[in-house]
Amino acid sequence: MAGRKSNLPLLIGAATAIGGGYYYYTTTGGDLSAAQARFDKDTASAREHAQATYESAKASAASAADLGKHKLEEAQAKIEAERKKAQNEIQHKIDEADKKIQDQASKAKGWFGRS
């Protein structure tokens, strides 16, 4: 059995439209053409405000994206620098170990009489 569909959104929309019409009708002293003109003016003003808000949000998003990209590049540079530093340290340790091994090998040759 399907659930009963509510008419509440329809009633709220109708009440809002009636209330808005009544507001414009009464604020213009009952003149319909003046009410229409005021409605058009308010609609244009709301559209301009919405456009300005959209442009501001768009600029903020672009700025945030640029900042994020900059931070990512900084982090990648730091990671690369640390990787190179670690690689150099490891290479240095390998070179030290290799030198010790060669020194020990040359000493071992001398112990067995093979110079």
Backbone torsions as a table, in degrees:
resi	resn	phi	psi	omega
1	MET	NA	123.9	-177.7
2	ALA	-71.9	146.9	178.7
3	GLY	-71.4	155.5	-179.4
4	ARG	-76.2	131.0	-179.0
5	LYS	-81.7	133.0	-177.5
6	SER	-84.7	140.8	176.2
7	ASN	-95.6	5.9	-176.1
8	LEU	-59.2	-46.0	178.8
9	PRO	-59.8	-38.5	178.4
10	LEU	-64.3	-42.6	179.5
11	LEU	-66.1	-40.6	179.0
12	ILE	-65.0	-43.2	178.1
13	GLY	-61.8	-43.3	179.5
14	ALA	-64.8	-42.5	179.8
15	ALA	-64.0	-38.5	178.5
16	THR	-64.8	-45.0	179.4
17	ALA	-62.8	-44.2	179.3
18	ILE	-64.8	-43.4	179.5
19	GLY	-62.4	-42.7	178.2
20	GLY	-63.4	-44.0	178.1
21	GLY	-61.8	-43.1	179.2
22	TYR	-63.3	-41.0	179.4
23	TYR	-59.9	-51.0	-179.0
24	TYR	-65.7	-35.8	-179.7
25	TYR	-66.7	-44.3	-176.9
26	THR	-76.7	-31.5	-179.1
27	THR	-73.6	-18.9	179.0
28	THR	-100.8	10.5	177.1
29	GLY	73.6	25.2	176.8
30	GLY	88.4	5.7	179.6
31	ASP	-88.8	113.8	-176.3
32	LEU	-66.0	-40.3	-179.1
33	SER	-67.6	-37.2	176.9
34	ALA	-67.7	-38.0	177.6
35	ALA	-63.9	-42.1	178.6
36	GLN	-64.2	-42.2	-180.0
37	ALA	-63.5	-42.6	179.2
38	ARG	-66.2	-40.5	177.6
39	PHE	-60.7	-44.6	179.3
40	ASP	-63.2	-40.5	179.0
41	LYS	-64.6	-44.8	179.5
42	ASP	-65.7	-37.2	178.7
43	THR	-65.8	-43.4	178.5
44	ALA	-63.3	-41.2	178.6
45	SER	-63.3	-43.4	178.8
46	ALA	-64.2	-39.3	178.9
47	ARG	-63.9	-43.3	179.0
48	GLU	-63.6	-41.8	178.6
49	HIS	-64.0	-42.3	178.8
50	ALA	-64.4	-39.9	178.8
51	GLN	-65.3	-42.7	178.5
52	ALA	-63.4	-41.4	177.9
53	THR	-63.5	-41.4	178.6
54	TYR	-62.5	-46.0	-179.6
55	GLU	-63.5	-39.6	178.4
56	SER	-64.2	-44.2	178.9
57	ALA	-64.9	-39.0	179.1
58	LYS	-63.9	-43.4	178.8
59	ALA	-65.5	-40.0	178.4
60	SER	-64.3	-40.9	179.2
61	ALA	-65.1	-41.3	178.8
62	ALA	-65.2	-41.1	178.3
63	SER	-63.6	-43.3	178.7
64	ALA	-64.8	-38.1	178.8
65	ALA	-65.8	-42.0	178.3
66	ASP	-64.3	-41.9	178.7
67	LEU	-63.3	-43.8	178.7
68	GLY	-62.2	-40.8	178.9
69	LYS	-64.3	-41.8	179.2
70	HIS	-63.4	-44.8	179.8
71	LYS	-63.9	-38.8	178.3
72	LEU	-63.4	-43.8	178.7
73	GLU	-62.6	-40.7	177.3
74	GLU	-61.8	-45.1	-179.6
75	ALA	-63.5	-41.6	178.4
76	GLN	-63.8	-39.2	178.8
77	ALA	-64.3	-41.9	178.8
78	LYS	-64.8	-42.4	179.1
79	ILE	-62.3	-43.7	179.8
80	GLU	-63.5	-41.3	178.9
81	ALA	-63.7	-43.4	178.7
82	GLU	-66.2	-36.5	178.9
83	ARG	-64.4	-44.1	179.0
84	LYS	-64.6	-40.6	178.9
85	LYS	-61.9	-46.6	179.1
86	ALA	-63.9	-40.2	179.1
87	GLN	-63.0	-41.7	178.3
88	ASN	-65.0	-41.5	178.5
89	GLU	-63.3	-43.6	179.3
90	ILE	-63.4	-43.6	179.6
91	GLN	-62.6	-39.4	178.6
92	HIS	-63.8	-43.8	178.9
93	LYS	-64.3	-39.9	178.0
94	ILE	-63.4	-42.9	179.0
95	ASP	-62.5	-42.8	178.0
96	GLU	-61.6	-45.3	179.9
97	ALA	-64.0	-41.0	179.2
98	ASP	-62.8	-40.4	178.9
99	LYS	-65.2	-41.6	178.3
100	LYS	-62.3	-43.0	-180.0
101	ILE	-62.3	-43.1	179.8
102	GLN	-66.0	-40.7	177.6
103	ASP	-62.5	-44.6	179.9
104	GLN	-66.1	-36.1	179.3
105	ALA	-66.9	-39.6	179.4
106	SER	-68.5	-35.4	175.9
107	LYS	-66.7	-39.7	-179.4
108	ALA	-65.4	-36.7	177.4
109	LYS	-62.4	-38.6	179.9
110	GLY	-68.4	-30.8	-179.2
111	TRP	-72.1	-30.8	-178.4
112	PHE	-93.1	5.7	176.3
113	GLY	83.3	10.3	177.9
114	ARG	-107.6	97.5	-178.9
115	SER	-96.6	NA	NA
